[in-house]
Amino acid sequence: MSDNQYKSEYQTLSFYSIGGKWGYAIMRLMDSSKVMKVRLAKCKKNDDFPQSKKYEWTDIPVEHVANFSQVQKINFKPTDNFQNLADMIIKELAVVQELNEAQEGKEKTEEPTE
């Protein structure tokens, strides 16, 4: 078996820095079975990764895929129902925001006890 038997061919790479060495990447790739996919990954950059602005998407040459680790990743294929996933994530994030705001409001109205 060849080491390249299961190697993906990356075609595009966009990176979104969230601070320090961390960020998100969106990559278009073709897997070893010649299936085209879009990958979302949380990444940790190494020192050879190009500079990018925090909280902005930056197109990066695909050879730099080798310059970060894909700590968490999920692939989407054309047959996946991405919109259903996105809708559920947005719904849950709205609930989280409401809960956080309610907690912050509760903390502001509570008086310290001595």
Buried (B, 14 or more C-beta within 10 A) or exposed (E): EEEEEEEBEBEEBBBBBEEEBBBBBBBBBEBEEEEEBBBBBBBEBEEEBEEBEEEEBBEBEBEBBEBBEBEEEEBBEEEEEEEEEEEEEEEEEEEEEEEEEEEEEEEEEEEEEE
